């Protein structure tokens, strides 16, 4: 019967742990982006959406209430919009919900 020697050097344990954590993180990212289309749509009466002045269409934003808003600003051109879809996608602010690409909120930050 042949005995196998288990290498318990700290460096090897750290390497294997780091590889395992990297694989788990990559799997999570792939799963999250694949499920972005399955998220429910954010409504304008959602408490967080109301607090940030979210509108499904940037053309319906009241200039008196949101003086920083401009007509060119919309979710599709925001740095927080993480989807490449032209209709709706995920937003870093509204976790677990989809926002419309034509929408707008006061957290708008232009993509660089």
N, CA, C and O atoms as CSV, one atom per row, in Angstrom:
chain,resi,resn,atom,element,x,y,z
A,1,UNK,N,N,0.827,-1.166,0.000
A,1,UNK,CA,C,0.000,0.000,0.000
A,1,UNK,C,C,0.880,1.240,0.000
A,1,UNK,O,O,1.775,1.389,0.831
A,2,UNK,N,N,0.603,2.133,-0.957
A,2,UNK,CA,C,1.418,3.326,-1.100
A,2,UNK,C,C,0.780,4.489,-0.343
A,2,UNK,O,O,-0.416,4.751,-0.466
A,3,UNK,N,N,1.589,5.164,0.422
A,3,UNK,CA,C,1.108,6.322,1.159
A,3,UNK,C,C,1.365,7.590,0.346
A,3,UNK,O,O,2.421,7.753,-0.266
A,4,UNK,N,N,0.379,8.476,0.356
A,4,UNK,CA,C,0.585,9.759,-0.306
A,4,UNK,C,C,0.887,10.801,0.750
A,4,UNK,O,O,0.322,10.793,1.843
A,5,UNK,N,N,1.777,11.683,0.401
A,5,UNK,CA,C,2.163,12.740,1.329
A,5,UNK,C,C,1.368,13.992,0.971
A,5,UNK,O,O,1.355,14.429,-0.180
A,6,UNK,N,N,0.722,14.545,1.954
A,6,UNK,CA,C,-0.048,15.757,1.753
A,6,UNK,C,C,0.857,16.946,2.052
A,6,UNK,O,O,1.469,17.038,3.116
A,7,UNK,N,N,0.921,17.851,1.081
A,7,UNK,CA,C,1.776,19.026,1.221
A,7,UNK,C,C,1.030,20.093,2.013
A,7,UNK,O,O,0.081,20.691,1.505
A,8,UNK,N,N,1.444,20.333,3.228
A,8,UNK,CA,C,0.774,21.290,4.089
A,8,UNK,C,C,1.574,22.581,4.260
A,8,UNK,O,O,1.419,23.280,5.261
A,9,UNK,N,N,2.418,22.895,3.298
A,9,UNK,CA,C,3.176,24.143,3.379
A,9,UNK,C,C,2.209,25.309,3.221
A,9,UNK,O,O,1.276,25.270,2.419
A,10,UNK,N,N,2.455,26.315,3.986
A,10,UNK,CA,C,1.577,27.483,4.006
A,10,UNK,C,C,1.393,28.078,2.605
A,10,UNK,O,O,0.279,28.454,2.242
A,11,UNK,N,N,2.446,28.169,1.830
A,11,UNK,CA,C,2.378,28.741,0.500
A,11,UNK,C,C,1.431,27.946,-0.400
A,11,UNK,O,O,0.640,28.539,-1.133
A,12,UNK,N,N,1.496,26.654,-0.357
A,12,UNK,CA,C,0.630,25.821,-1.186
A,12,UNK,C,C,-0.832,25.894,-0.738
A,12,UNK,O,O,-1.740,25.886,-1.569
A,13,UNK,N,N,-1.051,25.963,0.552
A,13,UNK,CA,C,-2.420,26.094,1.056
A,13,UNK,C,C,-3.011,27.424,0.598
A,13,UNK,O,O,-4.168,27.474,0.178
A,14,UNK,N,N,-2.232,28.499,0.674
A,14,UNK,CA,C,-2.709,29.811,0.241
A,14,UNK,C,C,-2.995,29.836,-1.264
A,14,UNK,O,O,-3.985,30.425,-1.698
A,15,UNK,N,N,-2.140,29.208,-2.049
A,15,UNK,CA,C,-2.347,29.160,-3.504
A,15,UNK,C,C,-3.660,28.462,-3.839
A,15,UNK,O,O,-4.446,28.958,-4.647
A,16,UNK,N,N,-3.889,27.326,-3.225
A,16,UNK,CA,C,-5.101,26.562,-3.505
A,16,UNK,C,C,-6.349,27.297,-3.012
A,16,UNK,O,O,-7.390,27.257,-3.667
A,17,UNK,N,N,-6.251,27.960,-1.874
A,17,UNK,CA,C,-7.384,28.726,-1.357
A,17,UNK,C,C,-7.710,29.898,-2.280
A,17,UNK,O,O,-8.878,30.163,-2.565
A,18,UNK,N,N,-6.682,30.595,-2.743
A,18,UNK,CA,C,-6.885,31.724,-3.641
A,18,UNK,C,C,-7.505,31.276,-4.957
A,18,UNK,O,O,-8.387,31.952,-5.487
A,19,UNK,N,N,-7.060,30.156,-5.483
A,19,UNK,CA,C,-7.631,29.625,-6.721
A,19,UNK,C,C,-9.109,29.293,-6.528
A,19,UNK,O,O,-9.933,29.602,-7.390
A,20,UNK,N,N,-9.442,28.675,-5.421
A,20,UNK,CA,C,-10.827,28.312,-5.140
A,20,UNK,C,C,-11.719,29.538,-4.999
A,20,UNK,O,O,-12.829,29.556,-5.530
A,21,UNK,N,N,-11.251,30.566,-4.290
A,21,UNK,CA,C,-12.029,31.790,-4.132
A,21,UNK,C,C,-12.222,32.508,-5.459
A,21,UNK,O,O,-13.289,33.070,-5.710
A,22,UNK,N,N,-11.202,32.496,-6.311
A,22,UNK,CA,C,-11.308,33.117,-7.630
A,22,UNK,C,C,-12.349,32.399,-8.476
A,22,UNK,O,O,-13.134,33.046,-9.169
A,23,UNK,N,N,-12.366,31.091,-8.429
A,23,UNK,CA,C,-13.345,30.314,-9.191
A,23,UNK,C,C,-14.762,30.597,-8.715
A,23,UNK,O,O,-15.678,30.706,-9.530
A,24,UNK,N,N,-14.953,30.718,-7.408
A,24,UNK,CA,C,-16.275,31.017,-6.856
A,24,UNK,C,C,-16.727,32.415,-7.282
A,24,UNK,O,O,-17.880,32.598,-7.670
A,25,UNK,N,N,-15.832,33.398,-7.214
A,25,UNK,CA,C,-16.171,34.766,-7.614
A,25,UNK,C,C,-16.528,34.830,-9.095
A,25,UNK,O,O,-17.491,35.504,-9.462
A,26,UNK,N,N,-15.786,34.153,-9.940
A,26,UNK,CA,C,-16.074,34.148,-11.380
A,26,UNK,C,C,-17.434,33.510,-11.650
A,26,UNK,O,O,-18.189,33.998,-12.492
A,27,UNK,N,N,-17.746,32.449,-10.962
A,27,UNK,CA,C,-19.046,31.802,-11.125
A,27,UNK,C,C,-20.190,32.696,-10.699
A,27,UNK,O,O,-21.250,32.691,-11.326
A,28,UNK,N,N,-19.992,33.461,-9.644
A,28,UNK,CA,C,-21.010,34.380,-9.160
A,28,UNK,C,C,-21.257,35.498,-10.168
A,28,UNK,O,O,-22.407,35.857,-10.418
A,29,UNK,N,N,-20.203,36.047,-10.745
A,29,UNK,CA,C,-20.335,37.116,-11.729
A,29,UNK,C,C,-21.081,36.621,-12.962
A,29,UNK,O,O,-21.962,37.314,-13.471
A,30,UNK,N,N,-20.746,35.458,-13.436
A,30,UNK,CA,C,-21.401,34.891,-14.620
A,30,UNK,C,C,-22.877,34.644,-14.336
A,30,UNK,O,O,-23.725,34.947,-15.175
A,31,UNK,N,N,-23.192,34.104,-13.177
A,31,UNK,CA,C,-24.580,33.829,-12.813
A,31,UNK,C,C,-25.383,35.116,-12.674
A,31,UNK,O,O,-26.529,35.181,-13.120
A,32,UNK,N,N,-24.790,36.145,-12.057
A,32,UNK,CA,C,-25.484,37.417,-11.865
A,32,UNK,C,C,-25.795,38.077,-13.197
A,32,UNK,O,O,-26.912,38.557,-13.390
A,33,UNK,N,N,-24.846,38.116,-14.119
A,33,UNK,CA,C,-25.103,38.749,-15.405
A,33,UNK,C,C,-26.091,37.947,-16.233
A,33,UNK,O,O,-26.848,38.529,-17.010
A,34,UNK,N,N,-26.104,36.638,-16.090
A,34,UNK,CA,C,-27.053,35.814,-16.835
A,34,UNK,C,C,-28.472,36.016,-16.330
A,34,UNK,O,O,-29.421,35.898,-17.104
A,35,UNK,N,N,-28.637,36.318,-15.044
A,35,UNK,CA,C,-29.958,36.477,-14.461
A,35,UNK,C,C,-30.459,37.916,-14.474
A,35,UNK,O,O,-31.556,38.181,-13.983
A,36,UNK,N,N,-29.684,38.856,-15.025
A,36,UNK,CA,C,-30.089,40.261,-15.030
A,36,UNK,C,C,-31.389,40.469,-15.788
A,36,UNK,O,O,-32.169,41.353,-15.435
A,37,UNK,N,N,-31.640,39.674,-16.819
A,37,UNK,CA,C,-32.865,39.811,-17.598
A,37,UNK,C,C,-34.087,39.304,-16.838
A,37,UNK,O,O,-35.215,39.618,-17.218
A,38,UNK,N,N,-33.891,38.536,-15.787
A,38,UNK,CA,C,-34.987,37.961,-15.025
A,38,UNK,C,C,-35.414,38.834,-13.845
A,38,UNK,O,O,-36.364,38.493,-13.141
A,39,UNK,N,N,-34.731,39.948,-13.623
A,39,UNK,CA,C,-35.048,40.819,-12.504
A,39,UNK,C,C,-36.371,41.537,-12.741
A,39,UNK,O,O,-36.711,41.839,-13.885
A,40,UNK,N,N,-37.128,41.817,-11.666
A,40,UNK,CA,C,-38.373,42.576,-11.836
A,40,UNK,C,C,-38.049,44.038,-12.161
A,40,UNK,O,O,-36.995,44.548,-11.782
A,41,UNK,N,N,-38.955,44.693,-12.858
A,41,UNK,CA,C,-38.739,46.087,-13.239
A,41,UNK,C,C,-39.006,47.020,-12.061
A,41,UNK,O,O,-39.954,46.821,-11.301
A,42,UNK,N,N,-38.168,48.026,-11.921
A,42,UNK,CA,C,-38.333,49.037,-10.875
A,42,UNK,C,C,-39.525,49.919,-11.220
A,42,UNK,O,O,-39.665,50.378,-12.354
A,43,UNK,N,N,-40.372,50.147,-10.243
A,43,UNK,CA,C,-41.526,51.032,-10.446
A,43,UNK,C,C,-41.218,52.413,-9.862
A,43,UNK,O,O,-40.395,52.546,-8.956
A,44,UNK,N,N,-41.876,53.412,-10.382
A,44,UNK,CA,C,-41.644,54.779,-9.909
A,44,UNK,C,C,-42.146,54.999,-8.484
A,44,UNK,O,O,-41.711,55.940,-7.819
A,45,UNK,N,N,-43.053,54.146,-8.004
A,45,UNK,CA,C,-43.567,54.307,-6.639
A,45,UNK,C,C,-42.794,53.484,-5.606
A,45,UNK,O,O,-43.164,53.464,-4.432
A,46,UNK,N,N,-41.727,52.806,-6.031
A,46,UNK,CA,C,-40.843,52.097,-5.108
A,46,UNK,C,C,-40.224,53.149,-4.171
A,46,UNK,O,O,-39.833,54.217,-4.639
A,47,UNK,N,N,-40.128,52.873,-2.863
A,47,UNK,CA,C,-39.608,53.876,-1.925
A,47,UNK,C,C,-38.222,54.429,-2.295
A,47,UNK,O,O,-37.990,55.633,-2.189
A,48,UNK,N,N,-37.318,53.569,-2.722
A,48,UNK,CA,C,-35.983,54.051,-3.084
A,48,UNK,C,C,-36.035,54.863,-4.381
A,48,UNK,O,O,-35.336,55.866,-4.521
A,49,UNK,N,N,-36.865,54.421,-5.322
A,49,UNK,CA,C,-37.013,55.145,-6.584
A,49,UNK,C,C,-37.595,56.532,-6.334
A,49,UNK,O,O,-37.160,57.511,-6.940
A,50,UNK,N,N,-38.564,56.613,-5.455
A,50,UNK,CA,C,-39.173,57.895,-5.112
A,50,UNK,C,C,-38.145,58.829,-4.477
A,50,UNK,O,O,-38.094,60.018,-4.792
A,51,UNK,N,N,-37.336,58.281,-3.589
A,51,UNK,CA,C,-36.307,59.074,-2.909
A,51,UNK,C,C,-35.268,59.634,-3.859
A,51,UNK,O,O,-34.726,60.712,-3.618
A,52,UNK,N,N,-34.984,58.916,-4.936
A,52,UNK,CA,C,-33.985,59.371,-5.905
A,52,UNK,C,C,-34.613,60.007,-7.142
A,52,UNK,O,O,-33.915,60.313,-8.109
A,53,UNK,N,N,-35.910,60.203,-7.110
A,53,UNK,CA,C,-36.595,60.862,-8.214
A,53,UNK,C,C,-36.576,60.075,-9.505
A,53,UNK,O,O,-36.568,60.666,-10.585
A,54,UNK,N,N,-36.567,58.735,-9.420
A,54,UNK,CA,C,-36.518,57.883,-10.614
A,54,UNK,C,C,-37.762,58.043,-11.470
A,54,UNK,O,O,-38.885,58.042,-10.967
A,55,UNK,N,N,-37.542,58.181,-12.772
A,55,UNK,CA,C,-38.614,58.196,-13.762
A,55,UNK,C,C,-38.256,57.205,-14.852
A,55,UNK,O,O,-37.090,57.093,-15.232
A,56,UNK,N,N,-39.251,56.480,-15.362
A,56,UNK,CA,C,-39.012,55.484,-16.410
A,56,UNK,C,C,-38.622,56.123,-17.733
A,56,UNK,O,O,-37.995,55.481,-18.576
A,57,UNK,N,N,-38.992,57.386,-17.917
A,57,UNK,CA,C,-38.659,58.103,-19.138
A,57,UNK,C,C,-38.052,59.450,-18.754
A,57,UNK,O,O,-38.671,60.236,-18.038
A,58,UNK,N,N,-36.851,59.704,-19.230
A,58,UNK,CA,C,-36.152,60.942,-18.874
A,58,UNK,C,C,-36.909,62.189,-19.320
A,58,UNK,O,O,-36.722,63.262,-18.747
A,59,UNK,N,N,-37.759,62.060,-20.331
A,59,UNK,CA,C,-38.529,63.205,-20.821
A,59,UNK,C,C,-39.618,63.635,-19.838
A,59,UNK,O,O,-40.134,64.747,-19.947
A,60,UNK,N,N,-39.974,62.780,-18.888
A,60,UNK,CA,C,-41.039,63.114,-17.932
A,60,UNK,C,C,-40.521,63.703,-16.619
A,60,UNK,O,O,-41.306,63.954,-15.704
A,61,UNK,N,N,-39.205,63.927,-16.517
A,61,UNK,CA,C,-38.636,64.483,-15.290
A,61,UNK,C,C,-39.020,65.953,-15.184
A,61,UNK,O,O,-38.873,66.712,-16.142
A,62,UNK,N,N,-39.512,66.347,-14.014
A,62,UNK,CA,C,-39.919,67.731,-13.761
A,62,UNK,C,C,-38.678,68.574,-13.474
A,62,UNK,O,O,-37.974,68.333,-12.493
A,63,UNK,N,N,-38.412,69.556,-14.325
A,63,UNK,CA,C,-37.219,70.401,-14.188
A,63,UNK,C,C,-37.237,71.211,-12.896
A,63,UNK,O,O,-36.180,71.521,-12.348
A,64,UNK,N,N,-38.410,71.554,-12.410
A,64,UNK,CA,C,-38.508,72.316,-11.167
A,64,UNK,C,C,-38.072,71.474,-9.963
A,64,UNK,O,O,-37.438,71.982,-9.038
A,65,UNK,N,N,-38.419,70.183,-9.986
A,65,UNK,CA,C,-38.050,69.287,-8.885
A,65,UNK,C,C,-36.607,68.793,-9.000
A,65,UNK,O,O,-35.957,68.550,-7.984
A,66,UNK,N,N,-36.105,68.644,-10.217
A,66,UNK,CA,C,-34.760,68.103,-10.454
A,66,UNK,C,C,-33.960,69.078,-11.326
A,66,UNK,O,O,-33.823,68.850,-12.528
A,67,UNK,N,N,-33.432,70.157,-10.743
A,67,UNK,CA,C,-32.736,71.174,-11.540
A,67,UNK,C,C,-31.433,70.686,-12.194
A,67,UNK,O,O,-30.971,71.306,-13.152
A,68,UNK,N,N,-30.836,69.603,-11.708
A,68,UNK,CA,C,-29.595,69.075,-12.293
A,68,UNK,C,C,-29.840,68.219,-13.537
A,68,UNK,O,O,-28.896,67.891,-14.256
A,69,UNK,N,N,-31.082,67.860,-13.793
A,69,UNK,CA,C,-31.430,66.994,-14.919
A,69,UNK,C,C,-31.276,67.733,-16.248
A,69,UNK,O,O,-31.630,68.905,-16.371
A,70,UNK,N,N,-30.733,67.011,-17.249
A,70,UNK,CA,C,-30.708,67.512,-18.621
A,70,UNK,C,C,-31.326,66.450,-19.513
A,70,UNK,O,O,-31.387,65.279,-19.138
A,71,UNK,N,N,-31.782,66.848,-20.685
A,71,UNK,CA,C,-32.487,65.937,-21.592
A,71,UNK,C,C,-31.602,64.796,-22.084
A,71,UNK,O,O,-32.111,63.724,-22.411
A,72,UNK,N,N,-30.292,65.003,-22.143
A,72,UNK,CA,C,-29.373,63.958,-22.630
A,72,UNK,C,C,-29.148,62.850,-21.605
A,72,UNK,O,O,-28.721,61.755,-21.971
A,73,UNK,N,N,-29.423,63.111,-20.343
A,73,UNK,CA,C,-29.179,62.139,-19.285
A,73,UNK,C,C,-30.243,61.053,-19.299
A,73,UNK,O,O,-31.442,61.332,-19.297
A,74,UNK,N,N,-29.774,59.800,-19.311
A,74,UNK,CA,C,-30.678,58.650,-19.198
A,74,UNK,C,C,-29.873,57.477,-18.661
A,74,UNK,O,O,-28.643,57.492,-18.712
A,75,UNK,N,N,-30.544,56.479,-18.156
A,75,UNK,CA,C,-29.878,55.338,-17.524
A,75,UNK,C,C,-28.849,54.674,-18.446
A,75,UNK,O,O,-27.787,54.258,-17.984
A,76,UNK,N,N,-29.153,54.572,-19.730
A,76,UNK,CA,C,-28.252,53.907,-20.672
A,76,UNK,C,C,-26.894,54.597,-20.761
A,76,UNK,O,O,-25.910,53.952,-21.125
A,77,UNK,N,N,-26.810,55.895,-20.439
A,77,UNK,CA,C,-25.538,56.619,-20.504
A,77,UNK,C,C,-24.938,56.866,-19.123
A,77,UNK,O,O,-23.985,57.632,-18.979
A,78,UNK,N,N,-25.502,56.213,-18.109
A,78,UNK,CA,C,-25.043,56.371,-16.730
A,78,UNK,C,C,-23.990,55.307,-16.389
A,78,UNK,O,O,-24.082,54.164,-16.836
A,79,UNK,N,N,-23.008,55.693,-15.606
A,79,UNK,CA,C,-21.947,54.772,-15.196
A,79,UNK,C,C,-22.471,53.661,-14.291
A,79,UNK,O,O,-21.835,52.612,-14.183
A,80,UNK,N,N,-23.602,53.862,-13.646
A,80,UNK,CA,C,-24.160,52.870,-12.725
A,80,UNK,C,C,-25.003,51.817,-13.435
A,80,UNK,O,O,-25.349,50.795,-12.843
A,81,UNK,N,N,-25.333,52.060,-14.699
A,81,UNK,CA,C,-26.128,51.123,-15.502
A,81,UNK,C,C,-25.191,50.035,-16.000
A,81,UNK,O,O,-24.255,50.323,-16.746
A,82,UNK,N,N,-25.425,48.792,-15.601
A,82,UNK,CA,C,-24.479,47.711,-15.887
A,82,UNK,C,C,-24.925,46.779,-16.999
A,82,UNK,O,O,-24.384,45.683,-17.138
A,83,UNK,N,N,-25.888,47.189,-17.783
A,83,UNK,CA,C,-26.398,46.344,-18.853
A,83,UNK,C,C,-26.051,46.935,-20.210
A,83,UNK,O,O,-25.889,48.147,-20.348
A,84,UNK,N,N,-25.937,46.067,-21.210
A,84,UNK,CA,C,-25.715,46.535,-22.571
A,84,UNK,C,C,-27.015,46.557,-23.356
A,84,UNK,O,O,-27.016,46.862,-24.549
A,85,UNK,N,N,-28.100,46.244,-22.709
A,85,UNK,CA,C,-29.410,46.205,-23.352
A,85,UNK,C,C,-29.887,47.623,-23.660
A,85,UNK,O,O,-29.638,48.554,-22.894
A,86,UNK,N,N,-30.573,47.772,-24.785
A,86,UNK,CA,C,-31.098,49.069,-25.185
A,86,UNK,C,C,-32.468,49.344,-24.571
A,86,UNK,O,O,-32.996,50.446,-24.720
A,87,UNK,N,N,-33.050,48.366,-23.885
A,87,UNK,CA,C,-34.389,48.554,-23.318
A,87,UNK,C,C,-34.396,48.646,-21.800
A,87,UNK,O,O,-34.980,49.581,-21.252
A,88,UNK,N,N,-33.767,47.709,-21.105
A,88,UNK,CA,C,-33.745,47.708,-19.638
A,88,UNK,C,C,-32.568,46.883,-19.145
A,88,UNK,O,O,-32.054,46.021,-19.858
A,89,UNK,N,N,-32.147,47.160,-17.911
A,89,UNK,CA,C,-31.032,46.400,-17.359
A,89,UNK,C,C,-30.814,46.707,-15.893
A,89,UNK,O,O,-31.577,47.452,-15.278
A,90,UNK,N,N,-29.764,46.126,-15.342
A,90,UNK,CA,C,-29.447,46.270,-13.924
A,90,UNK,C,C,-28.763,47.601,-13.641
A,90,UNK,O,O,-28.061,48.153,-14.489
A,91,UNK,N,N,-28.980,48.095,-12.443
A,91,UNK,CA,C,-28.367,49.339,-11.980
A,91,UNK,C,C,-27.720,49.066,-10.621
A,91,UNK,O,O,-28.283,48.354,-9.790
A,92,UNK,N,N,-26.539,49.635,-10.406
A,92,UNK,CA,C,-25.833,49.428,-9.145
A,92,UNK,C,C,-26.583,50.037,-7.959
A,92,UNK,O,O,-26.422,49.572,-6.830
A,93,UNK,N,N,-27.381,51.046,-8.189
A,93,UNK,CA,C,-28.133,51.696,-7.111
A,93,UNK,C,C,-29.349,50.875,-6.704
A,93,UNK,O,O,-29.619,50.701,-5.515
A,94,UNK,N,N,-30.078,50.374,-7.688
A,94,UNK,CA,C,-31.316,49.641,-7.428
A,94,UNK,C,C,-31.078,48.139,-7.550
A,94,UNK,O,O,-31.507,47.514,-8.519
A,95,UNK,N,N,-30.404,47.574,-6.580
A,95,UNK,CA,C,-30.060,46.154,-6.598
A,95,UNK,C,C,-31.300,45.280,-6.635
A,95,UNK,O,O,-32.268,45.518,-5.912
A,96,UNK,N,N,-31.258,44.270,-7.485
A,96,UNK,CA,C,-32.360,43.328,-7.576
A,96,UNK,C,C,-33.517,43.792,-8.436
A,96,UNK,O,O,-34.554,43.129,-8.487
A,97,UNK,N,N,-33.358,44.917,-9.111
A,97,UNK,CA,C,-34.410,45.449,-9.979
A,97,UNK,C,C,-33.793,45.884,-11.306
A,97,UNK,O,O,-32.614,46.228,-11.378
A,98,UNK,N,N,-34.613,45.862,-12.352
A,98,UNK,CA,C,-34.205,46.394,-13.642
A,98,UNK,C,C,-34.720,47.810,-13.783
A,98,UNK,O,O,-35.821,48.130,-13.336
A,99,UNK,N,N,-33.916,48.656,-14.408
A,99,UNK,CA,C,-34.355,50.011,-14.725
A,99,UNK,C,C,-34.435,50.140,-16.240
A,99,UNK,O,O,-33.733,49.432,-16.962
A,100,UNK,N,N,-35.260,51.012,-16.710
A,100,UNK,CA,C,-35.359,51.229,-18.151
A,100,UNK,C,C,-34.155,52.025,-18.641
A,100,UNK,O,O,-33.658,52.909,-17.942
A,101,UNK,N,N,-33.697,51.708,-19.833
A,101,UNK,CA,C,-32.563,52.413,-20.421
A,101,UNK,C,C,-32.889,53.879,-20.653
A,101,UNK,O,O,-31.991,54.720,-20.660
A,102,UNK,N,N,-34.157,54.191,-20.843
A,102,UNK,CA,C,-34.593,55.574,-21.064
A,102,UNK,C,C,-34.903,56.306,-19.769
A,102,UNK,O,O,-35.303,57.470,-19.798
A,103,UNK,N,N,-34.723,55.635,-18.625
A,103,UNK,CA,C,-35.043,56.221,-17.327
A,103,UNK,C,C,-34.003,57.210,-16.841
A,103,UNK,O,O,-33.001,57.463,-17.510
A,104,UNK,N,N,-34.258,57.768,-15.663
A,104,UNK,CA,C,-33.343,58.725,-15.037
A,104,UNK,C,C,-33.594,58.765,-13.541
A,104,UNK,O,O,-34.723,58.570,-13.091
A,105,UNK,N,N,-32.531,59.022,-12.756
A,105,UNK,CA,C,-32.664,59.296,-11.319
A,105,UNK,C,C,-31.591,60.297,-10.916
A,105,UNK,O,O,-30.671,60.572,-11.686
A,106,UNK,N,N,-31.707,60.832,-9.733
A,106,UNK,CA,C,-30.775,61.879,-9.278
A,106,UNK,C,C,-29.369,61.365,-8.998
A,106,UNK,O,O,-28.458,62.161,-8.768
A,107,UNK,N,N,-29.177,60.042,-9.013
A,107,UNK,CA,C,-27.840,59.474,-8.810
A,107,UNK,C,C,-27.072,59.372,-10.141
A,107,UNK,O,O,-25.992,58.783,-10.184
A,108,UNK,N,N,-27.616,59.933,-11.205
A,108,UNK,CA,C,-26.997,59.858,-12.527
A,108,UNK,C,C,-25.542,60.323,-12.490
A,108,UNK,O,O,-25.217,61.375,-11.939
A,109,UNK,N,N,-24.673,59.500,-13.098
A,109,UNK,CA,C,-23.253,59.834,-13.228
A,109,UNK,C,C,-22.827,59.437,-14.644
A,109,UNK,O,O,-22.858,58.256,-14.992
A,110,UNK,N,N,-22.436,60.398,-15.444
A,110,UNK,CA,C,-22.106,60.153,-16.855
A,110,UNK,C,C,-20.957,59.163,-16.985
A,110,UNK,O,O,-19.961,59.240,-16.265
A,111,UNK,N,N,-21.120,58.217,-17.936
A,111,UNK,CA,C,-20.043,57.269,-18.212
A,111,UNK,C,C,-18.839,58.009,-18.737
A,111,UNK,O,O,-18.959,58.965,-19.504
A,112,UNK,N,N,-17.683,57.556,-18.315
A,112,UNK,CA,C,-16.443,58.201,-18.764
A,112,UNK,C,C,-16.064,57.782,-20.167
A,112,UNK,O,O,-15.047,58.234,-20.693
